[in-house]
Amino acid sequence: MRFNSTRFIIDPTPRRADGEYMAHARIGTSRADGSEYDIHLSGDLAGFDVRADVITDAKKRVQDWLNACFG
């Protein structure tokens, strides 16, 4: 489950804990040789009952963070 922009790979896959889905995200990019590396790994961002809500929230937070850092 990845959203690919031109420079960044966003993985908003939630984890399940204590009966709810926890939002977190991995932001990565690719090197010239095609290998991936992590730019940022978030901690738990928020808890949700619905998996789709978690993914939407994590993607929005990542996109906001990328816009703030890289414009």
PyMOL Python script that loads the backbone (N, CA, C, O; Angstrom):
from pymol import cmd

cmd.read_pdbstr("""\
ATOM      1  N   MET A   1       0.857  -1.165   0.000  1.00  0.00           N
ATOM      2  CA  MET A   1       0.000   0.000   0.000  1.00  0.00           C
ATOM      3  C   MET A   1       0.907   1.232   0.000  1.00  0.00           C
ATOM      4  O   MET A   1       1.312   1.709   1.060  1.00  0.00           O
ATOM      5  N   ARG A   2       1.212   1.728  -1.153  1.00  0.00           N
ATOM      6  CA  ARG A   2       2.124   2.863  -1.266  1.00  0.00           C
ATOM      7  C   ARG A   2       1.564   3.896  -2.211  1.00  0.00           C
ATOM      8  O   ARG A   2       0.964   3.557  -3.231  1.00  0.00           O
ATOM      9  N   PHE A   3       1.754   5.141  -1.878  1.00  0.00           N
ATOM     10  CA  PHE A   3       1.430   6.253  -2.749  1.00  0.00           C
ATOM     11  C   PHE A   3       2.758   6.764  -3.271  1.00  0.00           C
ATOM     12  O   PHE A   3       3.603   7.186  -2.481  1.00  0.00           O
ATOM     13  N   ASN A   4       2.967   6.738  -4.566  1.00  0.00           N
ATOM     14  CA  ASN A   4       4.234   7.172  -5.142  1.00  0.00           C
ATOM     15  C   ASN A   4       4.102   8.542  -5.787  1.00  0.00           C
ATOM     16  O   ASN A   4       3.289   8.740  -6.690  1.00  0.00           O
ATOM     17  N   SER A   5       4.898   9.474  -5.321  1.00  0.00           N
ATOM     18  CA  SER A   5       5.006  10.765  -5.988  1.00  0.00           C
ATOM     19  C   SER A   5       6.232  10.671  -6.883  1.00  0.00           C
ATOM     20  O   SER A   5       6.772   9.582  -7.077  1.00  0.00           O
ATOM     21  N   THR A   6       6.668  11.770  -7.418  1.00  0.00           N
ATOM     22  CA  THR A   6       7.835  11.717  -8.285  1.00  0.00           C
ATOM     23  C   THR A   6       9.124  11.514  -7.493  1.00  0.00           C
ATOM     24  O   THR A   6      10.095  10.987  -8.036  1.00  0.00           O
ATOM     25  N   ARG A   7       9.158  11.918  -6.222  1.00  0.00           N
ATOM     26  CA  ARG A   7      10.386  11.813  -5.438  1.00  0.00           C
ATOM     27  C   ARG A   7      10.268  10.943  -4.195  1.00  0.00           C
ATOM     28  O   ARG A   7      11.270  10.422  -3.705  1.00  0.00           O
ATOM     29  N   PHE A   8       9.067  10.783  -3.689  1.00  0.00           N
ATOM     30  CA  PHE A   8       8.895  10.123  -2.402  1.00  0.00           C
ATOM     31  C   PHE A   8       7.979   8.911  -2.498  1.00  0.00           C
ATOM     32  O   PHE A   8       7.061   8.872  -3.317  1.00  0.00           O
ATOM     33  N   ILE A   9       8.241   7.933  -1.654  1.00  0.00           N
ATOM     34  CA  ILE A   9       7.394   6.764  -1.509  1.00  0.00           C
ATOM     35  C   ILE A   9       6.766   6.858  -0.125  1.00  0.00           C
ATOM     36  O   ILE A   9       7.473   6.906   0.881  1.00  0.00           O
ATOM     37  N   ILE A  10       5.445   6.884  -0.075  1.00  0.00           N
ATOM     38  CA  ILE A  10       4.728   7.002   1.192  1.00  0.00           C
ATOM     39  C   ILE A  10       4.051   5.672   1.481  1.00  0.00           C
ATOM     40  O   ILE A  10       3.257   5.180   0.679  1.00  0.00           O
ATOM     41  N   ASP A  11       4.370   5.098   2.628  1.00  0.00           N
ATOM     42  CA  ASP A  11       3.751   3.843   3.051  1.00  0.00           C
ATOM     43  C   ASP A  11       2.945   4.119   4.320  1.00  0.00           C
ATOM     44  O   ASP A  11       3.517   4.200   5.406  1.00  0.00           O
ATOM     45  N   PRO A  12       1.606   4.266   4.194  1.00  0.00           N
ATOM     46  CA  PRO A  12       0.761   4.576   5.345  1.00  0.00           C
ATOM     47  C   PRO A  12       0.103   3.342   5.973  1.00  0.00           C
ATOM     48  O   PRO A  12      -0.938   3.461   6.620  1.00  0.00           O
ATOM     49  N   THR A  13       0.697   2.167   5.789  1.00  0.00           N
ATOM     50  CA  THR A  13       0.086   0.939   6.281  1.00  0.00           C
ATOM     51  C   THR A  13      -0.102   1.011   7.800  1.00  0.00           C
ATOM     52  O   THR A  13       0.869   1.184   8.537  1.00  0.00           O
ATOM     53  N   PRO A  14      -1.346   0.880   8.270  1.00  0.00           N
ATOM     54  CA  PRO A  14      -1.592   0.972   9.713  1.00  0.00           C
ATOM     55  C   PRO A  14      -1.228  -0.322  10.431  1.00  0.00           C
ATOM     56  O   PRO A  14      -1.052  -1.372   9.814  1.00  0.00           O
ATOM     57  N   ARG A  15      -1.123  -0.215  11.731  1.00  0.00           N
ATOM     58  CA  ARG A  15      -0.947  -1.417  12.535  1.00  0.00           C
ATOM     59  C   ARG A  15      -2.137  -1.544  13.471  1.00  0.00           C
ATOM     60  O   ARG A  15      -2.777  -0.549  13.810  1.00  0.00           O
ATOM     61  N   ARG A  16      -2.423  -2.737  13.876  1.00  0.00           N
ATOM     62  CA  ARG A  16      -3.572  -3.005  14.754  1.00  0.00           C
ATOM     63  C   ARG A  16      -3.046  -3.156  16.176  1.00  0.00           C
ATOM     64  O   ARG A  16      -2.107  -3.916  16.413  1.00  0.00           O
ATOM     65  N   ALA A  17      -3.645  -2.436  17.125  1.00  0.00           N
ATOM     66  CA  ALA A  17      -3.220  -2.511  18.525  1.00  0.00           C
ATOM     67  C   ALA A  17      -4.405  -2.219  19.435  1.00  0.00           C
ATOM     68  O   ALA A  17      -5.124  -1.240  19.236  1.00  0.00           O
ATOM     69  N   ASP A  18      -4.602  -3.064  20.423  1.00  0.00           N
ATOM     70  CA  ASP A  18      -5.655  -2.864  21.426  1.00  0.00           C
ATOM     71  C   ASP A  18      -7.020  -2.593  20.810  1.00  0.00           C
ATOM     72  O   ASP A  18      -7.770  -1.753  21.308  1.00  0.00           O
ATOM     73  N   GLY A  19      -7.349  -3.294  19.735  1.00  0.00           N
ATOM     74  CA  GLY A  19      -8.667  -3.186  19.134  1.00  0.00           C
ATOM     75  C   GLY A  19      -8.887  -1.997  18.227  1.00  0.00           C
ATOM     76  O   GLY A  19     -10.011  -1.766  17.781  1.00  0.00           O
ATOM     77  N   GLU A  20      -7.831  -1.225  17.936  1.00  0.00           N
ATOM     78  CA  GLU A  20      -7.975  -0.113  17.005  1.00  0.00           C
ATOM     79  C   GLU A  20      -6.805  -0.100  16.037  1.00  0.00           C
ATOM     80  O   GLU A  20      -5.794  -0.767  16.255  1.00  0.00           O
ATOM     81  N   TYR A  21      -6.953   0.661  14.976  1.00  0.00           N
ATOM     82  CA  TYR A  21      -5.887   0.820  13.987  1.00  0.00           C
ATOM     83  C   TYR A  21      -5.065   2.045  14.351  1.00  0.00           C
ATOM     84  O   TYR A  21      -5.615   3.114  14.619  1.00  0.00           O
ATOM     85  N   MET A  22      -3.747   1.888  14.358  1.00  0.00           N
ATOM     86  CA  MET A  22      -2.851   2.993  14.671  1.00  0.00           C
ATOM     87  C   MET A  22      -2.240   3.534  13.388  1.00  0.00           C
ATOM     88  O   MET A  22      -1.650   2.792  12.602  1.00  0.00           O
ATOM     89  N   ALA A  23      -2.390   4.837  13.192  1.00  0.00           N
ATOM     90  CA  ALA A  23      -1.810   5.489  12.016  1.00  0.00           C
ATOM     91  C   ALA A  23      -0.325   5.729  12.265  1.00  0.00           C
ATOM     92  O   ALA A  23       0.075   6.198  13.330  1.00  0.00           O
ATOM     93  N   HIS A  24       0.459   5.405  11.289  1.00  0.00           N
ATOM     94  CA  HIS A  24       1.875   5.771  11.250  1.00  0.00           C
ATOM     95  C   HIS A  24       2.291   5.732   9.795  1.00  0.00           C
ATOM     96  O   HIS A  24       1.551   5.231   8.948  1.00  0.00           O
ATOM     97  N   ALA A  25       3.460   6.253   9.500  1.00  0.00           N
ATOM     98  CA  ALA A  25       3.859   6.331   8.099  1.00  0.00           C
ATOM     99  C   ALA A  25       5.366   6.179   7.941  1.00  0.00           C
ATOM    100  O   ALA A  25       6.147   6.529   8.825  1.00  0.00           O
ATOM    101  N   ARG A  26       5.740   5.651   6.802  1.00  0.00           N
ATOM    102  CA  ARG A  26       7.141   5.569   6.396  1.00  0.00           C
ATOM    103  C   ARG A  26       7.273   6.395   5.126  1.00  0.00           C
ATOM    104  O   ARG A  26       6.497   6.239   4.184  1.00  0.00           O
ATOM    105  N   ILE A  27       8.257   7.268   5.113  1.00  0.00           N
ATOM    106  CA  ILE A  27       8.546   8.066   3.920  1.00  0.00           C
ATOM    107  C   ILE A  27       9.923   7.635   3.426  1.00  0.00           C
ATOM    108  O   ILE A  27      10.901   7.655   4.173  1.00  0.00           O
ATOM    109  N   GLY A  28       9.978   7.254   2.178  1.00  0.00           N
ATOM    110  CA  GLY A  28      11.232   6.815   1.599  1.00  0.00           C
ATOM    111  C   GLY A  28      11.441   7.439   0.230  1.00  0.00           C
ATOM    112  O   GLY A  28      10.586   8.161  -0.283  1.00  0.00           O
ATOM    113  N   THR A  29      12.574   7.148  -0.338  1.00  0.00           N
ATOM    114  CA  THR A  29      12.880   7.590  -1.694  1.00  0.00           C
ATOM    115  C   THR A  29      13.839   6.578  -2.301  1.00  0.00           C
ATOM    116  O   THR A  29      14.310   5.676  -1.608  1.00  0.00           O
ATOM    117  N   SER A  30      14.126   6.714  -3.555  1.00  0.00           N
ATOM    118  CA  SER A  30      15.012   5.774  -4.251  1.00  0.00           C
ATOM    119  C   SER A  30      16.340   6.436  -4.578  1.00  0.00           C
ATOM    120  O   SER A  30      16.400   7.611  -4.940  1.00  0.00           O
ATOM    121  N   ARG A  31      17.389   5.660  -4.442  1.00  0.00           N
ATOM    122  CA  ARG A  31      18.720   6.108  -4.860  1.00  0.00           C
ATOM    123  C   ARG A  31      18.852   5.929  -6.367  1.00  0.00           C
ATOM    124  O   ARG A  31      17.983   5.339  -7.009  1.00  0.00           O
ATOM    125  N   ALA A  32      19.921   6.432  -6.912  1.00  0.00           N
ATOM    126  CA  ALA A  32      20.169   6.331  -8.356  1.00  0.00           C
ATOM    127  C   ALA A  32      20.236   4.869  -8.814  1.00  0.00           C
ATOM    128  O   ALA A  32      19.876   4.550  -9.947  1.00  0.00           O
ATOM    129  N   ASP A  33      20.703   3.980  -7.915  1.00  0.00           N
ATOM    130  CA  ASP A  33      20.792   2.561  -8.285  1.00  0.00           C
ATOM    131  C   ASP A  33      19.468   1.818  -8.115  1.00  0.00           C
ATOM    132  O   ASP A  33      19.394   0.613  -8.357  1.00  0.00           O
ATOM    133  N   GLY A  34      18.408   2.547  -7.692  1.00  0.00           N
ATOM    134  CA  GLY A  34      17.086   1.940  -7.547  1.00  0.00           C
ATOM    135  C   GLY A  34      16.770   1.421  -6.164  1.00  0.00           C
ATOM    136  O   GLY A  34      15.622   1.073  -5.885  1.00  0.00           O
ATOM    137  N   SER A  35      17.764   1.360  -5.288  1.00  0.00           N
ATOM    138  CA  SER A  35      17.491   0.887  -3.925  1.00  0.00           C
ATOM    139  C   SER A  35      16.767   1.975  -3.135  1.00  0.00           C
ATOM    140  O   SER A  35      16.982   3.167  -3.354  1.00  0.00           O
ATOM    141  N   GLU A  36      15.907   1.544  -2.216  1.00  0.00           N
ATOM    142  CA  GLU A  36      15.134   2.483  -1.408  1.00  0.00           C
ATOM    143  C   GLU A  36      15.824   2.749  -0.078  1.00  0.00           C
ATOM    144  O   GLU A  36      16.545   1.897   0.442  1.00  0.00           O
ATOM    145  N   TYR A  37      15.595   3.938   0.465  1.00  0.00           N
ATOM    146  CA  TYR A  37      16.034   4.219   1.832  1.00  0.00           C
ATOM    147  C   TYR A  37      14.999   5.110   2.495  1.00  0.00           C
ATOM    148  O   TYR A  37      14.273   5.851   1.831  1.00  0.00           O
ATOM    149  N   ASP A  38      14.947   5.024   3.820  1.00  0.00           N
ATOM    150  CA  ASP A  38      13.964   5.776   4.596  1.00  0.00           C
ATOM    151  C   ASP A  38      14.444   7.194   4.860  1.00  0.00           C
ATOM    152  O   ASP A  38      15.602   7.428   5.206  1.00  0.00           O
ATOM    153  N   ILE A  39      13.520   8.133   4.686  1.00  0.00           N
ATOM    154  CA  ILE A  39      13.767   9.522   5.035  1.00  0.00           C
ATOM    155  C   ILE A  39      13.224   9.795   6.432  1.00  0.00           C
ATOM    156  O   ILE A  39      13.843  10.493   7.235  1.00  0.00           O
ATOM    157  N   HIS A  40      12.046   9.224   6.701  1.00  0.00           N
ATOM    158  CA  HIS A  40      11.390   9.461   7.996  1.00  0.00           C
ATOM    159  C   HIS A  40      10.472   8.292   8.329  1.00  0.00           C
ATOM    160  O   HIS A  40       9.765   7.776   7.464  1.00  0.00           O
ATOM    161  N   LEU A  41      10.493   7.885   9.580  1.00  0.00           N
ATOM    162  CA  LEU A  41       9.564   6.886  10.110  1.00  0.00           C
ATOM    163  C   LEU A  41       8.840   7.538  11.270  1.00  0.00           C
ATOM    164  O   LEU A  41       9.469   7.951  12.245  1.00  0.00           O
ATOM    165  N   SER A  42       7.535   7.632  11.175  1.00  0.00           N
ATOM    166  CA  SER A  42       6.790   8.268  12.254  1.00  0.00           C
ATOM    167  C   SER A  42       6.554   7.275  13.382  1.00  0.00           C
ATOM    168  O   SER A  42       6.659   6.062  13.201  1.00  0.00           O
ATOM    169  N   GLY A  43       6.242   7.809  14.522  1.00  0.00           N
ATOM    170  CA  GLY A  43       5.715   6.981  15.593  1.00  0.00           C
ATOM    171  C   GLY A  43       4.220   6.855  15.362  1.00  0.00           C
ATOM    172  O   GLY A  43       3.723   7.177  14.283  1.00  0.00           O
ATOM    173  N   ASP A  44       3.510   6.392  16.367  1.00  0.00           N
ATOM    174  CA  ASP A  44       2.061   6.331  16.243  1.00  0.00           C
ATOM    175  C   ASP A  44       1.503   7.746  16.186  1.00  0.00           C
ATOM    176  O   ASP A  44       1.834   8.586  17.022  1.00  0.00           O
ATOM    177  N   LEU A  45       0.658   8.003  15.201  1.00  0.00           N
ATOM    178  CA  LEU A  45       0.101   9.336  14.987  1.00  0.00           C
ATOM    179  C   LEU A  45      -1.278   9.500  15.618  1.00  0.00           C
ATOM    180  O   LEU A  45      -1.570  10.539  16.211  1.00  0.00           O
ATOM    181  N   ALA A  46      -2.116   8.494  15.496  1.00  0.00           N
ATOM    182  CA  ALA A  46      -3.476   8.564  16.033  1.00  0.00           C
ATOM    183  C   ALA A  46      -4.112   7.189  15.934  1.00  0.00           C
ATOM    184  O   ALA A  46      -3.674   6.349  15.147  1.00  0.00           O
ATOM    185  N   GLY A  47      -5.152   6.959  16.738  1.00  0.00           N
ATOM    186  CA  GLY A  47      -5.881   5.701  16.694  1.00  0.00           C
ATOM    187  C   GLY A  47      -7.256   5.884  16.070  1.00  0.00           C
ATOM    188  O   GLY A  47      -7.911   6.903  16.291  1.00  0.00           O
ATOM    189  N   PHE A  48      -7.696   4.901  15.290  1.00  0.00           N
ATOM    190  CA  PHE A  48      -8.985   4.945  14.605  1.00  0.00           C
ATOM    191  C   PHE A  48      -9.654   3.577  14.671  1.00  0.00           C
ATOM    192  O   PHE A  48      -8.986   2.555  14.825  1.00  0.00           O
ATOM    193  N   ASP A  49     -10.971   3.569  14.553  1.00  0.00           N
ATOM    194  CA  ASP A  49     -11.719   2.321  14.504  1.00  0.00           C
ATOM    195  C   ASP A  49     -11.794   1.754  13.092  1.00  0.00           C
ATOM    196  O   ASP A  49     -11.910   0.541  12.918  1.00  0.00           O
ATOM    197  N   VAL A  50     -11.729   2.624  12.076  1.00  0.00           N
ATOM    198  CA  VAL A  50     -11.890   2.220  10.683  1.00  0.00           C
ATOM    199  C   VAL A  50     -10.534   2.317   9.963  1.00  0.00           C
ATOM    200  O   VAL A  50      -9.887   3.365   9.974  1.00  0.00           O
ATOM    201  N   ARG A  51     -10.125   1.220   9.348  1.00  0.00           N
ATOM    202  CA  ARG A  51      -8.809   1.150   8.691  1.00  0.00           C
ATOM    203  C   ARG A  51      -8.642   2.215   7.609  1.00  0.00           C
ATOM    204  O   ARG A  51      -7.579   2.828   7.508  1.00  0.00           O
ATOM    205  N   ALA A  52      -9.670   2.441   6.805  1.00  0.00           N
ATOM    206  CA  ALA A  52      -9.584   3.427   5.724  1.00  0.00           C
ATOM    207  C   ALA A  52      -9.352   4.836   6.268  1.00  0.00           C
ATOM    208  O   ALA A  52      -8.654   5.634   5.641  1.00  0.00           O
ATOM    209  N   ASP A  53      -9.930   5.147   7.425  1.00  0.00           N
ATOM    210  CA  ASP A  53      -9.720   6.468   8.042  1.00  0.00           C
ATOM    211  C   ASP A  53      -8.271   6.655   8.463  1.00  0.00           C
ATOM    212  O   ASP A  53      -7.722   7.753   8.365  1.00  0.00           O
ATOM    213  N   VAL A  54      -7.660   5.580   8.930  1.00  0.00           N
ATOM    214  CA  VAL A  54      -6.252   5.626   9.343  1.00  0.00           C
ATOM    215  C   VAL A  54      -5.353   5.953   8.154  1.00  0.00           C
ATOM    216  O   VAL A  54      -4.467   6.802   8.243  1.00  0.00           O
ATOM    217  N   ILE A  55      -5.594   5.271   7.053  1.00  0.00           N
ATOM    218  CA  ILE A  55      -4.772   5.466   5.862  1.00  0.00           C
ATOM    219  C   ILE A  55      -4.926   6.888   5.328  1.00  0.00           C
ATOM    220  O   ILE A  55      -3.940   7.525   4.957  1.00  0.00           O
ATOM    221  N   THR A  56      -6.153   7.381   5.288  1.00  0.00           N
ATOM    222  CA  THR A  56      -6.408   8.751   4.835  1.00  0.00           C
ATOM    223  C   THR A  56      -5.694   9.756   5.728  1.00  0.00           C
ATOM    224  O   THR A  56      -5.069  10.692   5.230  1.00  0.00           O
ATOM    225  N   ASP A  57      -5.782   9.571   7.041  1.00  0.00           N
ATOM    226  CA  ASP A  57      -5.133  10.481   7.989  1.00  0.00           C
ATOM    227  C   ASP A  57      -3.614  10.457   7.831  1.00  0.00           C
ATOM    228  O   ASP A  57      -2.976  11.508   7.789  1.00  0.00           O
ATOM    229  N   ALA A  58      -3.040   9.266   7.743  1.00  0.00           N
ATOM    230  CA  ALA A  58      -1.587   9.155   7.610  1.00  0.00           C
ATOM    231  C   ALA A  58      -1.096   9.793   6.313  1.00  0.00           C
ATOM    232  O   ALA A  58      -0.090  10.503   6.322  1.00  0.00           O
ATOM    233  N   LYS A  59      -1.785   9.555   5.206  1.00  0.00           N
ATOM    234  CA  LYS A  59      -1.388  10.174   3.928  1.00  0.00           C
ATOM    235  C   LYS A  59      -1.437  11.693   4.006  1.00  0.00           C
ATOM    236  O   LYS A  59      -0.530  12.372   3.523  1.00  0.00           O
ATOM    237  N   LYS A  60      -2.495  12.229   4.614  1.00  0.00           N
ATOM    238  CA  LYS A  60      -2.617  13.687   4.727  1.00  0.00           C
ATOM    239  C   LYS A  60      -1.498  14.265   5.581  1.00  0.00           C
ATOM    240  O   LYS A  60      -0.910  15.288   5.231  1.00  0.00           O
ATOM    241  N   ARG A  61      -1.204  13.613   6.700  1.00  0.00           N
ATOM    242  CA  ARG A  61      -0.117  14.094   7.570  1.00  0.00           C
ATOM    243  C   ARG A  61       1.217  14.081   6.843  1.00  0.00           C
ATOM    244  O   ARG A  61       2.004  15.020   6.962  1.00  0.00           O
ATOM    245  N   VAL A  62       1.474  13.018   6.090  1.00  0.00           N
ATOM    246  CA  VAL A  62       2.726  12.920   5.343  1.00  0.00           C
ATOM    247  C   VAL A  62       2.793  14.000   4.266  1.00  0.00           C
ATOM    248  O   VAL A  62       3.816  14.670   4.120  1.00  0.00           O
ATOM    249  N   GLN A  63       1.719  14.166   3.520  1.00  0.00           N
ATOM    250  CA  GLN A  63       1.720  15.187   2.468  1.00  0.00           C
ATOM    251  C   GLN A  63       1.902  16.584   3.065  1.00  0.00           C
ATOM    252  O   GLN A  63       2.606  17.409   2.482  1.00  0.00           O
ATOM    253  N   ASP A  64       1.285  16.864   4.210  1.00  0.00           N
ATOM    254  CA  ASP A  64       1.481  18.146   4.882  1.00  0.00           C
ATOM    255  C   ASP A  64       2.937  18.312   5.318  1.00  0.00           C
ATOM    256  O   ASP A  64       3.518  19.387   5.168  1.00  0.00           O
ATOM    257  N   TRP A  65       3.525  17.235   5.862  1.00  0.00           N
ATOM    258  CA  TRP A  65       4.917  17.285   6.317  1.00  0.00           C
ATOM    259  C   TRP A  65       5.862  17.508   5.128  1.00  0.00           C
ATOM    260  O   TRP A  65       6.777  18.328   5.203  1.00  0.00           O
ATOM    261  N   LEU A  66       5.634  16.775   4.034  1.00  0.00           N
ATOM    262  CA  LEU A  66       6.476  16.960   2.848  1.00  0.00           C
ATOM    263  C   LEU A  66       6.368  18.373   2.290  1.00  0.00           C
ATOM    264  O   LEU A  66       7.372  18.974   1.908  1.00  0.00           O
ATOM    265  N   ASN A  67       5.146  18.901   2.243  1.00  0.00           N
ATOM    266  CA  ASN A  67       4.961  20.284   1.762  1.00  0.00           C
ATOM    267  C   ASN A  67       5.681  21.272   2.658  1.00  0.00           C
ATOM    268  O   ASN A  67       6.284  22.224   2.162  1.00  0.00           O
ATOM    269  N   ALA A  68       5.634  21.071   3.959  1.00  0.00           N
ATOM    270  CA  ALA A  68       6.312  21.982   4.894  1.00  0.00           C
ATOM    271  C   ALA A  68       7.838  21.887   4.760  1.00  0.00           C
ATOM    272  O   ALA A  68       8.535  22.897   4.851  1.00  0.00           O
ATOM    273  N   CYS A  69       8.343  20.686   4.545  1.00  0.00           N
ATOM    274  CA  CYS A  69       9.799  20.502   4.469  1.00  0.00           C
ATOM    275  C   CYS A  69      10.409  20.765   3.090  1.00  0.00           C
ATOM    276  O   CYS A  69      11.516  21.291   2.977  1.00  0.00           O
ATOM    277  N   PHE A  70       9.675  20.393   2.055  1.00  0.00           N
ATOM    278  CA  PHE A  70      10.234  20.435   0.709  1.00  0.00           C
ATOM    279  C   PHE A  70       9.470  21.313  -0.278  1.00  0.00           C
ATOM    280  O   PHE A  70       9.905  21.512  -1.412  1.00  0.00           O
ATOM    281  N   GLY A  71       8.322  21.838   0.168  1.00  0.00           N
ATOM    282  CA  GLY A  71       7.533  22.731  -0.675  1.00  0.00           C
ATOM    283  C   GLY A  71       6.862  22.111  -1.776  1.00  0.00           C
ATOM    284  O   GLY A  71       6.174  22.788  -2.540  1.00  0.00           O
TER     285      GLY A  71
END
""", "prot")
cmd.dss("prot")
cmd.show_as("cartoon", "prot")
cmd.util.cbc("prot")
cmd.orient("prot")
